[in-house]
Amino acid sequence: MHFNISKFILCLWVGFAYALSSRQEQADQNTAVEVITRDVAIIGGGSTGTFAAIKLRDENRTVSIIEHKGRLGGQTETYTDPVTGTPIDYGVAFFHDLDIVHEYFNRFGVPLTYIPLSASTGGTTEYFDFTTGVQTNYSRSDSAAALEAYAAQLAKYPYLEEGFDLPDDVSEDLLLPFGEFASKYGIGDIVFSIFQVEQGYGDFLQLPTIYAMKLYGLSLVQELQAGNGVLGTLRGNNSEIYGLAEAELGSDVHLHSTVLNASRNVSSPTGHSTEILIQTPTGQKLIQAKKLLITIPPTLANLEPFDIDANERALFSQFHYDYFWTGLLNQTGIPVNVSVSNVDPSRQFWLPAMPAVYAFSVTHVPGLIDWKYSAPTNLSVDSVKRETIAALDRIRDGGQLNFTTSPDVEPSFVAFADHSPYAMRVDPEAIKTGFYQMLYDLQGYNNVFWTGAAWHTHDSGLLWRFTDKIVNQLLETL
C-alpha cells in the first residue's frame, strides 16, 4: 500500500504496457497490464465501499472495488464454529432500525430481527478490575431518568445523525470531555452503557462529547426508549450480506489488492480522468475511471499513493485515532453463561483506563468467548494476545471466579482481527475553527468523493445513509 512510484507512462502496444518508474522501466517494459474502464473506482470494500458499489450498480453505473483483505465487509467479522456450524459475529454487532437498513437487507433477501442492544445470549455479568483481578461491587443502573436527560441533550443537535454538517458556532457542550458533560447533565447512570457500545474510542472520559453523541445518538436512544431493541440478522450472520454482494459484483471486486499509484486529473476525451494502478494477486491492473470514491481511513499513510495536495494533507494530518482489536477465545475456563466486564473503582463512572481488555463475553457457542482490546498506540499481534491472556490470568489468580479449567490449560485464539486505525477524530479546537466544514468541502475535489467512519461515525446504518447522499452527489457529476 505504501510503495512509491515516481512516474508512470501509458503506452499503446498490442494492448497496454506500463512503465512503473525509471528504475523499474527495463524490468517491466514488456509486461502487459490489463486496462479496466469504469465509471467509478472505489477504494475499500468495507461497509461503505460495498454499499456504494451496489447502489452505483443499481443506477446502471460500472464500478471497480479495490480491497486489501480477502473479503468484503471491513469490520464485519463472522466466525463459523466448525462443530456446530453456528456463526458468531465478533465485529459489527447490530444495526439501527432505519429505513435504509431494511431496504439494503431486503434487496439481498437477508431477514432481520430485533435483538437487545447488548446482543445478550443470556447468563450473568460479573464485574472485575482487570488490573488487579479483584471482583467489585459495581452494579449497572441504566436509569430511565438518565436516558431521558441524555435524550433531551441529543435533541438539541439533530444534525449529528447525518454527519458533521455543523453550524458555524459549535456548542461548547459538544466540545466538553464526555466525563465533564455527563456530570454537568446528570447522566452518570448510563455512561458505562454508552462506554460499552463505544469501545475503541480510547480515554472515554476525555473524548469530546460530539463523538460520543454521534455513535450513541438520538435514533439509538429512541429505539431503546421504544423497547424494540436494535436490528440483527435472523440467521445471526452479519457477513451474509457481504458474501452476497461479492457474488453479485463478481470480477469487479479486486481482493488482496493494493493501490500502487493514482492520478486524479488525467486528460481524457471520454471523461475517465482518474487512473489507478493496482497490484492484484494476478498482476498489475490499470483502472481508468471517471470518479474515485475513497472509503478507507484517511490516514496520510493510506493516502500516500494518491498524491494528495497541501490542502488535503493539512486537513488529514490533524486526525488522530486509537487502535482496536477483537476476536474469540476458546478454553478460557470462564464458567458457562458468565461474562466478565472490566471496571475500575478508582476512576469516574468506573470506566477502565486504556490500554485494556473491555470484557470477556459469552457467545452463542458455549466455551467461545468474545473479547475486545484497545490501546492509544499500535501493538504487535503477539502483544495484544499476551495482554489479553494476562488480564484473564489476573482474574484467575484473584480466586473469585470459579474457572472450569486448570491453570495449565492455555486459552486459544480461534479468531483475531485488527480494526485499526479506529475512531478517527480531531481536537476540539479544530472542530471549533471549522475543520469539518473544510473537510466536507473536499467532496468532488480533484474528481474524488469520500465516505467512511471518519466522515461520520462507526455505525453501518448511519454510514449507509450518509454514503447514499454522497453517491447521489457523485452521480450528478458523471
JOURGI-V554629 format. One record per helix or strand. SS is the DSSP state (h for helix, s for strand). FROM is the first residue (numbers start at 1). TO is the last residue. Records with the same first field share a line. If there is no record, write none. Layout:
BEGIN
SS=FROM-TO + FROM-TO
END
This chain:
BEGIN
s=9-12 + 16-19 + 32-32 + 34-43 + 63-66 + 78-80 + 87-89 + 95-95 + 112-115 + 124-129 + 134-135 + 177-177 + 208-208 + 230-233 + 253-254 + 258-263 + 274-280 + 283-294 + 320-330 + 338-342 + 356-362 + 369-375 + 412-418 + 422-425 + 448-450
h=25-28 + 47-58 + 99-107 + 144-161 + 172-175 + 178-184 + 188-197 + 204-206 + 209-215 + 218-226 + 240-252 + 304-306 + 310-316 + 348-350 + 381-398 + 428-432 + 435-440 + 445-447 + 453-455 + 460-476
END
